[in-house]
Amino acid sequence: MLIPIERAEAEIEVKKSRFIAIAIPTETMEDVKSAVLSVRSEHPGATHVVHAAVIGKAGTMYSSSDDREPKNTAGRPALEVVKGSGITNITVAIVRYFGGTLLGTGGLVKAYGDSAKEVLKIVPTEELIEKSSFRMILPYSSYTQIKRLFESLSVVISNEVFDTNITVEGVLPSENIKALRDGTSDIGQGRILLNI
């Protein structure tokens, strides 16, 4: 399974109606609600804000809404597209600004499905892998070598504090924990404190 790593936005126009699809990383059903409310507040003049969400490690929790469009013409087609994408922990909110021409049920299904497809083409993703957080305190003399070790282990640094020593906080794939411990031990010779 893939997960989105940042928000993405795509827009299509169908018979003068604008459809703006926004893909947002979300990990829980509460996140889904927050994401939809946030999009609603960004687009107060929108006619509809439809959503489709797939949540969970196996991508087995779903949420969708037609938001006053005819039943199963908006959220359901968008959800089918998202489910088929292999991406989880994602909410696709589709904002519609009505252009004056009714699309009919078939037209709506196509427009909302196409909107979801467009944003899924461009949303940046990564493999869903288990990650672990860590905190490390190290002397300045070990910093360059530790940075090289981080690069080789796909570490993402979330915070660095340069004081008497350097404190680094970050996350890495859980499968690389042993390599981080071993590398830290080799580099630090007992002078690096690592908490995972």
N, C-alpha and C positions, 0 to 999 in steps of 0.2 A: 504494500500500500504506500501511496505517496501522501504527503501533507503539504499544504501551502506554507510558504515561509514569509510572504508579505501580501498585502492587499493589492488587488489588480482591478482595473476598470475597463470596460469595453462598451461601445454604443452602436446600435443599429437603428435605422429608420424604416418603418413599414407604413406606407400610405399616410405619411406625415405624422404618425405617432412615433415618439422617441422612446426607445427602450435602452436604459442604461443598466448594464449588469455589473455588479460589484461583488468580487470574491473576497471573503474575509476569513482569515484563520480563526477557528473557534474550537474549543476543546470540550465544552459542556453545553447542555441545553440552555443553561443560564446565559452562557456566552452568546448563543444564537439569539435569544431574546434581546440582549443588549445590542448586538450588531444590527438587528432589524430596527430597533428604536433609534439607534444612531443614524442609520441611513435615512429613516423617516424625518429626523430633525434636520439633516443636510438638504433634504428636498421637500420642504413644506408645501410647495405648490403641485406636487405630483398627484396624478389621478389615482394611481395604485402603487403599492410597494409589496410585491410578491416575493416569497422566499422559498428556498429549498436548501436543506442542510443534511449532511452526512457526518455522523460523529462516531468516535470509538476506534480502538485499535483495529478491529475487524471491519469497521465501517458498517455496523449493523443497527445503529440508531438513526432514525430519520425524523425530519420535521419539514413540513411545507404548508404554505398558505396561498390561497387564490386571492386574498385581500379584495373581496367584492367583485372579482371577475366571475363569469359563469363557472359553476362547479367543474373541477378537473380540467380547466382550459389553461391554467397558468402555473400553479405550484407543482402539480403532478408532472406535466411534461418537463419542467425544469429539473425536478427531482430525478426523473428517469435518466436525464443526461448526466447529472452529477453522479448518480449511482454507477453509471457505466464508465465513468472516467478513471476509476481506480484511485481517486483522491478521497481521503477522509479528513475529519476535523476541519470542515469547510462549510461556510454558509455563502450561498449565492443569493444576493438580494437584487431583484430586478425592478427598477423604477420605471413607471410608464407615465409619460406625458401624452394625453390624448390629443390626436391631431385632427379630430372632426369626422373621420371616416370609421364606421363600424367594420371590424375585421371578420366577424362571424366566428363560430367556435373553432373551425379548422384553421382559420387565419391566426387566432390567438394561440392555439397550441403550437403552431409553427413559429410564430414570433417569439414566444417565451422560450421554447426549446432552442431556437437559433441564438437567442441572447446568451443563454447559459453556455452554449458551445463556444461562442466568440470569446467570452472571458476565460473559459477553461483553457483555451489555446495559449493564452499569454500569462496565466498566473504562474509565478515561479514556485517550484516544488522541490522537495527532497524526500528521500526514503524515510519512512516512519521507522525509527530505530529507538531502542531504549537508551535513554541518556542519564548520566549521573552528574551531580554537582560536586564541586570540590573547592577547597580553600587552601592556599599555600602561602607560607611565609619563607622568604629566601633572601640570602645576601645578594648585594649588587653584583658580586663577582660571578654568580651562577646564572644571571639573568639571560645573557645571550644564548647559552646552551639550552636553558629551559625553554626559551622561545622556539628554538629549532625543534625540540622534543614536542612541544605543543603542535607545531605545524604538521609533524609526521603522524600525530595521533588525532587529528581533526578536532582540536580543542577550540572552543569559542569562548573568548574572554569576556566576562560581563563587567568586571571592575578591577582596576589596578590602583594601588595606593603606594606612592613612593615616600617612605619615611626613613627611619633608621635602617629598616629592612624594607623589602618590597612585599606587599600583600597582593596576591592575585586570586580572584574568584572567577570560576568559569564552569562550563559543562563540556562533557565529552561523551562519545558513545560508550555505553557501559562495558562493552567487550574490550575496550582499551584501558580499563582501570589497572590491570596487572602491569601492562607496559608502562603506564604512568608511574606506578609505584617503583618498578625496577629502574626506570630511567632517572627518576628523582633521586633514588638511593645512590646510583652510580655517579651522578653529577654532583650531588650535595655532600657526599661523604659524611652524612649525619648532621649537616648544617641546615637542611631544609625540612620544615615542618609541613606535612601534608595531611589534611583532613578530608575524607570522602564520606 
